[in-house]
Amino acid sequence: LIRHAESEHNEAERNSDLRGLLLKRDHGITTAGYKQCDALHEYVASQRADAASPWADARLELYASPLTRAIQTALIATDGIDKPLVLLPDARELGAGPIAGRDSLGAAVGVLEILDRVSDESARPLAIERVEANRCERRWWSRWEPHFRARRRVDRFLGELADGGDGPAAVVCHSLLIRSILRRHCPDDGDLARGLIPNCSVLSIDVGRDGDGALRLANPALAFNPTE
């Protein structure tokens, strides 16, 4: 699980910029965010040079939330990997709402709209032809998502990872989503369980099922932290 790079919304929160928080949704990444993505790309490239790394596994699958900041991060970080980037609506951020949580609301539907938005919000050319957005042909976000609905959605997301192929998967997603997963499934893992995941950090975690079919998550570890 990879948290996206710093977004304009993150920057507005840090600067207490109410206009930046409320007048736009589905923000792109900032100048600092691009630098974080470049550092993440260097990490991924170094991992792919190691035959024992999951990043070098031919079975690797690449996913991202359909929110702009996640797509931008994923395309930059995995540039040079000849695999499609599949957008998973269930990997979007939690906390959608009409006022608070506006950055969990999408702003584009369908392949062409989403790719146009990513290009328009990007400060550099991105390989948008790698994006597979077939699951986003209808509105893929909730305008308001209470806890019980979010929990079902997160379970679907984890279930898809657990039931997927035998190889590794990389998913660029969001801090509240990651925090929710860790608090529910790995509550004893200290700072990780409190969701202290910096932008562009990589959290490695084993996702599977027990014999009775229940989801099982184990061995969470911060594999890359661009702030260190």
C-alpha positions as CSV (number, residue, x, y, z in Angstrom):
1,L,0.0,0.0,0.0
2,I,1.4,3.4,-1.0
3,R,0.2,6.7,0.2
4,H,-0.1,9.3,-2.6
5,A,2.3,12.3,-2.8
6,E,1.5,15.6,-1.2
7,S,-1.7,17.0,-2.7
8,E,-3.0,20.6,-3.0
9,H,-5.5,19.6,-0.3
10,N,-2.7,18.4,2.1
11,E,-0.9,21.8,1.4
12,A,-4.1,23.7,2.1
13,E,-4.6,21.8,5.4
14,R,-1.1,22.6,6.5
15,N,-1.6,26.3,5.7
16,S,-5.1,26.5,7.1
17,D,-6.3,27.6,3.7
18,L,-10.1,27.3,3.8
19,R,-10.5,28.3,0.2
20,G,-8.2,25.6,-0.9
21,L,-10.0,23.1,1.2
22,L,-13.6,23.9,0.2
23,L,-13.6,25.4,-3.3
24,K,-12.1,22.4,-5.1
25,R,-12.3,18.7,-5.0
26,D,-10.1,15.9,-6.3
27,H,-6.9,17.9,-6.0
28,G,-3.7,17.2,-7.9
29,I,-0.2,17.0,-6.3
30,T,2.0,19.9,-5.4
31,T,5.6,20.8,-6.4
32,A,6.8,19.0,-3.2
33,G,4.6,16.1,-4.2
34,Y,6.4,15.7,-7.5
35,K,9.7,15.5,-5.7
36,Q,8.3,12.9,-3.4
37,C,7.2,10.9,-6.5
38,D,10.6,11.1,-7.9
39,A,12.1,9.7,-4.7
40,L,9.6,6.9,-4.8
41,H,10.4,6.2,-8.4
42,E,14.1,5.9,-7.5
43,Y,13.1,3.4,-4.7
44,V,11.0,1.4,-7.1
45,A,13.7,1.3,-9.7
46,S,16.3,0.1,-7.2
47,Q,13.9,-2.6,-6.0
48,R,13.3,-3.8,-9.6
49,A,17.1,-4.3,-9.9
50,D,16.9,-6.8,-7.1
51,A,15.6,-10.1,-8.3
52,A,14.4,-11.0,-4.8
53,S,12.2,-8.0,-4.5
54,P,8.4,-8.2,-5.0
55,W,8.8,-5.2,-7.4
56,A,10.9,-7.4,-9.7
57,D,8.2,-10.2,-9.7
58,A,6.8,-10.7,-13.3
59,R,3.4,-11.3,-11.7
60,L,3.3,-7.8,-10.1
61,E,0.0,-6.0,-10.5
62,L,-0.4,-2.2,-10.3
63,Y,-3.5,-0.5,-8.9
64,A,-4.5,3.0,-7.9
65,S,-7.4,4.9,-6.5
66,P,-9.2,6.8,-9.2
67,L,-8.6,10.2,-7.4
68,T,-6.2,12.4,-9.4
69,R,-3.4,12.6,-6.8
70,A,-3.2,8.8,-6.6
71,I,-3.1,8.3,-10.4
72,Q,-0.4,10.9,-10.7
73,T,1.7,9.3,-8.0
74,A,1.3,5.9,-9.4
75,L,2.2,6.9,-13.0
76,I,5.4,8.7,-11.9
77,A,6.5,6.1,-9.4
78,T,6.0,3.1,-11.8
79,D,7.3,4.9,-14.9
80,G,9.2,2.3,-17.0
81,I,7.1,-0.7,-15.8
82,D,5.3,-2.1,-18.8
83,K,2.1,-3.0,-17.0
84,P,-1.4,-1.4,-17.0
85,L,-2.4,0.8,-14.0
86,V,-5.8,-0.5,-13.0
87,L,-8.1,2.0,-11.2
88,L,-10.0,0.6,-8.2
89,P,-12.9,2.7,-7.0
90,D,-12.9,0.8,-3.7
91,A,-9.3,2.1,-3.0
92,R,-10.5,5.7,-2.9
93,E,-10.2,7.8,0.2
94,L,-12.6,7.6,3.2
95,G,-14.5,10.6,4.7
96,A,-16.6,11.8,1.7
97,G,-19.0,14.6,2.6
98,P,-20.5,17.8,1.2
99,I,-18.3,20.1,3.2
100,A,-15.6,18.2,5.2
101,G,-14.1,15.4,3.0
102,R,-14.6,17.2,-0.3
103,D,-11.3,15.8,-1.5
104,S,-12.7,12.3,-1.2
105,L,-15.2,13.2,-4.0
106,G,-14.3,12.6,-7.6
107,A,-14.7,15.1,-10.4
108,A,-14.5,13.0,-13.5
109,V,-16.3,9.9,-14.7
110,G,-15.2,7.5,-17.5
111,V,-11.9,6.9,-19.1
112,L,-11.7,10.0,-21.2
113,E,-12.8,12.4,-18.5
114,I,-10.5,10.9,-15.9
115,L,-7.5,10.9,-18.2
116,D,-8.2,14.5,-19.3
117,R,-8.4,15.6,-15.7
118,V,-5.1,13.9,-14.8
119,S,-3.4,15.5,-17.7
120,D,-4.9,18.9,-17.0
121,E,-3.9,18.8,-13.3
122,S,-0.3,17.6,-14.0
123,A,2.8,19.8,-14.3
124,R,4.6,17.2,-16.4
125,P,3.6,14.7,-19.2
126,L,2.4,11.4,-17.8
127,A,2.0,8.0,-19.5
128,I,-1.8,8.1,-19.2
129,E,-2.2,5.4,-21.9
130,R,-1.2,2.9,-19.2
131,V,-4.4,3.7,-17.2
132,E,-7.2,1.2,-17.2
133,A,-10.3,2.9,-16.0
134,N,-13.0,0.4,-17.0
135,R,-14.6,0.3,-13.5
136,C,-15.1,4.1,-13.5
137,E,-17.6,4.5,-16.3
138,R,-20.3,5.5,-13.8
139,R,-20.0,7.8,-10.7
140,W,-17.5,5.8,-8.6
141,W,-17.5,7.8,-5.4
142,S,-20.1,8.4,-2.6
143,R,-21.3,11.9,-1.9
144,W,-21.6,10.8,1.7
145,E,-20.2,7.6,3.2
146,P,-21.1,6.6,6.8
147,H,-18.9,4.2,8.6
148,F,-20.8,1.0,7.9
149,R,-20.8,1.6,4.2
150,A,-17.1,2.5,4.2
151,R,-16.3,-0.6,6.1
152,R,-18.0,-2.8,3.5
153,R,-16.2,-1.0,0.8
154,V,-12.8,-1.5,2.4
155,D,-13.6,-5.2,3.0
156,R,-14.3,-5.5,-0.8
157,F,-11.0,-3.9,-1.6
158,L,-9.0,-6.1,0.8
159,G,-11.0,-9.2,-0.5
160,E,-10.0,-8.4,-4.0
161,L,-6.4,-8.3,-3.0
162,A,-6.7,-11.5,-1.0
163,D,-8.4,-13.4,-3.8
164,G,-6.2,-12.0,-6.6
165,G,-3.3,-13.7,-8.3
166,D,-0.4,-15.4,-6.5
167,G,2.0,-12.5,-7.1
168,P,2.4,-9.2,-5.4
169,A,0.3,-6.1,-5.9
170,A,1.1,-2.4,-5.4
171,V,-1.8,0.0,-4.7
172,V,-1.5,3.7,-4.5
173,C,-4.2,4.9,-2.2
174,H,-4.8,7.2,0.8
175,S,-3.9,7.9,4.4
176,L,-7.4,7.5,6.0
177,L,-7.9,4.2,4.1
178,I,-4.6,2.8,5.2
179,R,-5.2,4.0,8.8
180,S,-8.6,2.2,8.8
181,I,-7.1,-1.0,7.5
182,L,-4.3,-1.0,10.1
183,R,-6.5,-0.1,13.1
184,R,-9.0,-2.8,12.3
185,H,-6.6,-5.6,11.2
186,C,-3.3,-4.8,12.8
187,P,-4.1,-2.8,16.0
188,D,-1.0,-3.9,17.9
189,D,1.5,-2.4,15.5
190,G,2.4,0.8,17.3
191,D,2.8,3.9,15.1
192,L,1.6,2.0,12.0
193,A,-1.7,1.2,13.7
194,R,-2.1,4.9,14.4
195,G,-1.8,5.6,10.7
196,L,1.5,7.7,10.7
197,I,2.2,7.1,7.0
198,P,4.0,10.0,5.3
199,N,3.2,10.9,1.7
200,C,4.7,8.5,-0.9
201,S,5.6,5.9,1.8
202,V,5.4,2.2,1.0
203,L,3.7,-0.1,3.5
204,S,4.3,-3.8,2.9
205,I,1.7,-6.1,4.2
206,D,0.5,-9.7,3.7
207,V,-3.1,-10.0,2.7
208,G,-4.9,-13.3,2.6
209,R,-7.7,-15.4,4.1
210,D,-7.9,-17.9,7.0
211,G,-9.3,-21.4,6.5
212,D,-12.8,-20.1,7.3
213,G,-12.5,-17.4,4.6
214,A,-12.0,-14.5,7.0
215,L,-9.6,-11.8,5.9
216,R,-6.1,-12.1,7.4
217,L,-3.6,-9.3,7.3
218,A,-0.1,-9.8,8.8
219,N,3.5,-8.4,8.9
220,P,2.9,-4.7,8.2
221,A,6.1,-2.8,7.8
222,L,7.2,0.5,6.4
223,A,9.3,-0.5,3.5
224,F,10.1,3.0,2.2
225,N,9.8,6.5,3.8
226,P,10.9,9.4,1.7
227,T,11.4,11.6,4.7
228,E,14.2,9.5,6.0
